[in-house]
Amino acid sequence: MTSIQIGAQALLGGFGDLLLRRQVFIRRLQWGIVAGYAALLVVPVVLPLPASTDFIWTNLTRFAQFVFWGLWWPFVILATALVGRFWCGILCPEGALSEFASERGAGRAIPGWMKWSGWPVLSFISTTVYGQLTSIYQYPKPAALLLGGSTFAAIAVGARYGKAKRVWCRFLCPVSGVFGIVSKIAPLHFRVDPASWPAPRGRPDAVNCAPLVPIKTMQGAAACHMCGRCSGHRGAIRLAWRKPAIDIVRGSGRMATGWETAMLLPVMLGLVPAALTWSGSDWFLAVRQWLVEACLDAQLMWPLSLRLPWWLLTNYPAAGDIMTIVDAVSLLALLALSAALATFAFGFPLAASAWILRNRVRPMHHLAQSLIPLASASLFTGLLSLTISQLRMDGIMLPIVDDLRGALVLAAAVWSVALCHQITGLYDRRLGRRLLATCLLALPTLTFAVGWAAFS
């Protein structure tokens, strides 16, 4: 290790120690974020909907929409990919409120059903679908209902379970699964060295790991909230650099589960791209047209005219924005179709690659982890389209941004293929088999990236 690398590691370790020493300041910062979050969530609900002449800088509702969907979501995903889950540990208002409630709550034991690994996948799917049905990106009421409801649930869970813990964040948060997956490509982590962990003498010191991570045996950074509370603990934990995506190849990626694969394939590579682009999709229009004609042929008028409350389906007559039953069914069909296509397009090559490597179970989920760069890039660039569209509404044009988004997804696809090839080497050293397994997964990976770049 060169002197520059040693200095960089020392500087980074010092930053981790700084986080430990500044926990009081971090708490105050969190309360400031909670106040701003609450104001931007609640105040727009009681204001009239913005007019076409309102801008981000002149209308609080437009400003709140831009903060939540133009800045918060895309750039939290980007930050998680670059530096890990610092947002969760230092800035997230839900995490801060849940831990605050847990410090003063009943402190009950966490029930077994809450620890089910499938909750992050199911909750992310349900919130994504509900958000599209109610037009959460365009209107403050569904945003307040969904985000506010999630925050209320986080507080309620904290008040009932655990003691000074973030039980909601660990097991139930709708985006914890996504953040855990994206953080695997980050070049920063809190490195744990169990070999240097000294035996306790007398009463051992303790670290309150709010997200309930077993820090002594922690592998990777998927569950770590990067809060800094364990920095320097027993001389065995330090904030450090690591090779980007090494966690995927040789870290926690080796212990990948079917639920992580489910989050990657049908959700992040299927459901999410469709959810972010459905309004301009030719497939959506084709399904809707077919359903309209079917209703007319059957003389069923209610699916074309029935209006449900805004908290079930988009219903804003003053803005000329109403989602009918036919619209909702068309959207759900498109989302389901996109998820199924992604599952088939990537799942079959993954299974075939695992079979080629003469191990039908173990490497399949590990190989799926190689798709994390692609899934992360498509998620970020898809959310970035919300930023771009809001800025364009106000006459702000960002040059070549669409080309850069496409280039980022293509580069991520190439990275995913390279990671796949590295992973194959852990299961079979014969170059021919490795290349064949890699090529099988490279085909849908590059096809997805080219299609995303062309149509995003």
ABEGO torsion letter per residue (X at the ends): XBAAAAAAAAAAAAAAAAAAAAAAAAAAAAAAAAAAAAAAAAAAAABBBBBAABBAAABAAAAAAAAAAAAAAAAAAAAAAAAEAAAAAAABAAAAAAAAAAAABAGBBBBAAAABAAAAAAAAAAAAAAAAAAGAAABAAAAAAAAAAAAAAAAAAAAABEBGBBAAAAAABAAAAAAAAAAAABABBBBBBAAABBBBBEBBBBBBBAAGBBAAABBEAAABAGAGAABGBGGABBBBBBBBGAAAAABAAAABBAAAAAAAAAAAAAAAAAAAAAAABAAAAAAAAAAAAAAAAAGBAAAAABBBBAAABBBBAAAGBBBBAAAAAAAAAAAAAAAAAAAAAAAAAAAAAAAAAGBAAAAAAAAAAAAAAAAAAAAAAAAAAAAAAAAAAAGBBBBGAAAAAAAAAAAAAAAAAAAAAAAAAAABABAAAAAAAAAAAAAAAAAAAAAAAAAX
